[in-house]
Every structure is written in structure tokens, then in C-alpha cells.
Amino acid sequence: MSKNIQLVGKAAVTNPSGAGNTGRVADVTAFGNYAYLTAFREPTCERTGVHVMDLTNPAKPFEVTSAFIPTSDGSYAGEGIQVEHIENAYFHGDLLAHQNETCPGATPPAPNVGGISLWDVSDPRHPKPVSLHTGDFTAPDGSAEASPNQTHSMRMWTNNFDKKTYVALIDDEELTDVDIMDITDPYHPVMVNDELDLVALFGVDQATPTNLTSIFSHDMMITKIGQRYVMNVNYWDGGYVLLDVTDPRPGKVSLIAESDYAALDEERLARGQQISPEGNAHQSELSPNRKFMLGTDEDFNPYRVTAKIDSGPYAGTEYVATQADSVTQIDENTTISGPVIPVGDACDPATIPAGTGTALVERGTCAFQVKLDNIVAKGYTAGIVFQNVRADCLDQVTMLATGTIPFVFVNRVTGLKLLGVPGVTDADACTMATPAAVSPASTTIKAVFDGWGYVRLFRTSIPNQLGKTGSITQVDTYSIPEAQDPAYARGFGDLSVHEVAMDPDNNNIAYISYYAGGFRVVDYGTDGIHEVGAFIDQGGNNFWGVEVWRDRRNHKYVLASDRDFGLYVFRYNG
């Protein structure tokens, strides 16, 4: 399928593991005559790093295999890669940054874990390491670590006012943080701000809809606007955020504006379904005139898990249930239904009554995997784990557990309500002991179709002056039709949006990577978002990254990274 799109060229990457390219490629960036594609953890998490692609002839790009930039063993590169030209007393040339996360099941030795790695790519065919695995060496509890925290994404910028170069990091282990480092001397990076917690500092969250509980930083970009540097942070269920980072030191960063999700999902409401939005503010970019912003809500699951208490004093109460990572998933074919059976903490098999149906388990004493294994051995066909007495008892947890039955997590208020404890509230649940005498309720946890992730268009007001606040106002949403059709929920690949890149010369055109939905071009403005271009190659695509690039003759192209292939080079002809 092709509409107003010219496929200029494409090139596959090599996979040193020899396992094929399925899932091999992640993000893309370009600088000069070279593109850089991160090598992801799939399919085997072997020899991950960065593929270097020669773009001298955009019609015939190719990989410079000898220039492959490796991560340390047991690490991989994924979201976010960038090259910044730096000229100062410490460094003269082109600096590449990529993030580091740890391969599943791997335990690489310190200090070769996490953080970001900086490489000199002034000669792209001969990259040289500058600083490897630098980042936040402070654990969530405040203690010092031998290795930096894993980093999901990063973004560099040079501040014209103080003449320093900075990099912002998305911390995998302190989820609500954005870390900022001074890399003016990239051989000796210095942490400037590891206290930028948007929830604690600016209250970036929202109480309703109640399913919006996953608040964390995911991605960001930095733009000079007048007298200030503005960071647009994508804060998952916290929405889209604009910060003034002109002075990135603690106490100096200020909130310009933030978005909130509506009570009802706009794309589903347009199709007659009333359901809360998924959230998942993933990535965004400002328009060249800074008057608009496009944001992408990534959602890999077209089904939403909904949960409700069916009997007892809390009948009709809806709640949030978070599925464990590697268990039988609740989907259109799998439901939890019926009375819950309290089994304590499920750590000692001798204390667990044999049964069928759904075991209600209290957190604590032993690992989630032990609890799951024990209730399965006793005959239960589903499990619900609720928070124990602790200060953060209202939080959700994604349990690391593997099994063959549905296994979900709920907060302590929900757990006590499922036990039929009278009068329980958010205010007292975290200190209320679990009573011995209970009247367990029945519950239903099921999946309903709510579509794949899609795009949001915002009108932005960003004053040029320091200290001035602004606004983010939603204008429209855009989804490919198949992503909102249950007929395409299974068997057609991931139909979620992933990233957006604004055309730097046109305040109304943007380019979108839509995974199996292909490469899309949209026109945007005060009248909304309208698709004006599309491309899906014969045999399909799986696009992750998208970036606008100019060659040495100033000809404009759009690059896209296909997870299962490599690099695509496009030109929009609309």
C-alpha cells in the first residue's frame, strides 16, 4: 500500500546472532551521511548495540558492518539514540548517545550495567568510546551503587546561554524521575539534577479516571523557545508535560503546562463505546512554530482488563487489576469470575486449603512466584494478590511471575473490599490489619476491546519569557481505522502508534511510525488531524522509529526503522 509516499531506498541490518532480524531493530537517528539504528534485545539479546548505515546514496543505503557499536555483554540499546555536534574545550566533533538496559535474565557485572554510553562518531566508520555506562549511581533508597540505574531513553541538547551540553535520562528504577547530566566534558559527565520528580514537585498525575495509575517518565525532547529551553516530557498515565529547563539545577526547573486525560476515550466514544482512556503518553514533538504538539499514546493490547465486585457490601465497585508479566493473560477468551477464596499469604503450602476457582492472596513473606506455584499446586485456576500493610498499599505492582493461570495484583483497599471488610477507605487501608473473620465477595475480571494506541493533537501556548506558564489544550485524535476494529485485534501485528516526527519546514505535516500499521503522514492544525499519506511494504512492516533527515545537498527525506528488517528511506510527495 502506498499513498503519496515514494520509497527511495531500504537496507537490511545484519544480525550477528544469526537468528534472523525479527525484533532486532529499535530506534533510528541520522547525522551527516549516516543513520544509526539501535539493536534491541530481540530475538536473542546477543551482540546488541548500534548499527551504522551509510546514506551517501539514499537510494542504496547499506550497513557498515565494521562500524557496529556494541553495548556491554548483557545489555541492549532500544528507545532513544541521538548524535549532537559539540565544539568546546573538551570535545570537538560528533557525539552519539545511546541508553543501556539489561537483557532479560542477564546479570552483567558492575560497572558495565545501565546508564547511557557516549561515543565519538566524528568518523562514523570508526566509532570511539568516550564514556560508557554513565548515569545515576544512586539507588531508590538513596544508597550509592556500583553501576548506574538502567536507562530507558535519553536526549542531549546544548544550551546557548550557559554554553553547556546536557543530557536528560529516563530512569528505569526511579520511575517518576527525569535525571539531567552535564556532558560538556563528555569524558567526565556530572550529574546536575537527579531530583526531578514531576509528581512530587508539580503534582503531575490525575485522580480520575481511576485506571490511570502508571505514572512514570518515558521520553522527552528539548527545544529552545525564545529565552528558555523547554522540555516536553511524556509521562505515561500522567499525560504530556512542558517544563522550563533553561537552568536544569534542582529548584530551578519549573512547570509550564501539563495535559490531563478526558473521562472517556475519544476514539472509542466516536464508535459508541464509553470507556476511560488507556493513558500511555509515550512520545511527542512540538511543531516548528511551537503552536501545536502531537503526542503518541502507545498501547500494545487492544483489550482492557476491567474488574468489578459482584456481591457483598461493595457490589458494583470497579477496581484496577494488574496482570503478572508471564502468566495466562485475561483476554477475550479468558475471564476470572465467581467467589474469591482467602488463602493467607500462600507461602506455606500446609496452610493453603485445597480448592478450585480464584485464590485471594495477601502480599508478603515470600516471592510472587512462590505464591503462584503454591496455589496452582492446590488446584486453583486463578489468583488475585492484594497489597499488605505498608505505606504504599494503594500502589499497583506488575508481578514478576510465570505460570499457566491468570494471576493479577490489586491494591489493599480492593483486597479488603473483596474480603468484605466493612467501612474500609483509602485513608485507613494501609494501617488496617487483615481480619481473621471475613465474608468474601464474588468478582468478575474480564477483557473488553478498547482499541490500539493512537495519536493526540494539542494546541500549545508557550510564552518566550522565563517564569511564564502556558497551556496544553487537546484539539483532536487520530487512529488508523483497523486499530479501532475488533476484527483486527489478533493476527495482524501490533496496530499501535509508536513515534511522531514533525516536518521542520511545514507547520502542518507530521510523519508517524505505526508498527504493523506502517508509515503514515498526517496534516494537522486547528481543524484537527487528517491522514494524507501512507505506506506498507509488500509482506508488511513493523516500524519503530521515524526521523526527518537532510542529505549534504539539503534534500529532505524521512527515515523509518523497521524492527524486523532495518532502514527505510521515504519522501513525501503530497
Number of C-alpha atoms within 10 A of each C-alpha: 10 14 16 14 20 16 16 17 18 21 21 18 24 19 20 12 14 10 13 16 22 15 19 28 34 26 29 27 22 22 20 16 17 22 25 26 31 31 33 26 24 20 17 19 21 23 21 29 27 26 24 25 26 20 22 14 12 20 15 13 22 22 22 17 14 11 18 23 24 17 25 22 19 22 27 28 33 26 22 24 25 21 24 18 16 19 13 12 8 12 17 12 14 18 22 25 23 29 32 30 24 21 20 12 7 11 12 15 12 12 16 20 27 30 28 27 21 23 21 23 25 18 11 24 17 13 18 17 14 18 17 22 25 27 28 27 21 17 15 11 7 8 8 12 13 13 20 24 26 25 31 24 26 27 23 24 22 20 17 13 11 9 11 15 20 23 22 25 29 29 26 20 16 21 16 24 23 24 23 27 23 21 23 21 17 22 16 12 17 17 17 18 20 21 16 19 18 23 16 12 13 13 12 23 23 17 9 13 17 12 17 21 19 18 22 28 29 26 24 26 19 23 18 18 16 12 13 22 23 24 23 24 28 28 30 25 26 29 25 29 24 25 21 26 21 22 16 21 16 13 11 11 19 22 21 22 22 24 20 18 22 13 13 15 19 20 24 17 13 9 10 9 14 15 18 21 22 23 26 24 31 25 26 27 24 23 23 16 12 16 15 25 24 26 26 29 26 23 22 15 18 24 19 18 20 17 20 21 23 19 17 17 16 18 16 13 15 18 16 20 25 19 22 21 15 15 18 16 19 22 18 14 8 14 16 23 18 16 19 24 23 22 20 20 21 28 24 13 17 10 11 18 17 15 16 15 16 26 29 26 26 25 23 17 13 12 14 23 15 16 26 27 18 18 27 20 14 16 15 19 18 23 23 25 28 27 25 26 18 12 10 12 18 21 13 18 18 13 19 13 18 16 15 14 22 23 29 25 27 24 25 30 24 26 24 25 24 31 23 21 20 13 11 15 14 12 10 11 25 19 13 16 11 17 9 8 9 15 15 20 21 19 22 16 23 20 19 16 19 26 27 27 30 24 26 20 23 24 20 21 16 22 16 16 11 15 13 13 17 15 16 22 16 18 18 20 19 20 22 19 12 16 22 22 15 15 10 17 21 11 7 13 15 22 30 29 33 25 26 26 24 24 20 16 11 12 18 18 22 23 25 29 28 29 24 20 26 25 30 24 25 19 17 24 18 12 9 16 22 16 17 18 19 20 20 19 12 7 5 17 22 27 31 28 30 27 23 20 22 14 17 10 6 8 9 17 20 21 28 29 30 34 27 22 22 29 29 22 24 22 17 19 10 11
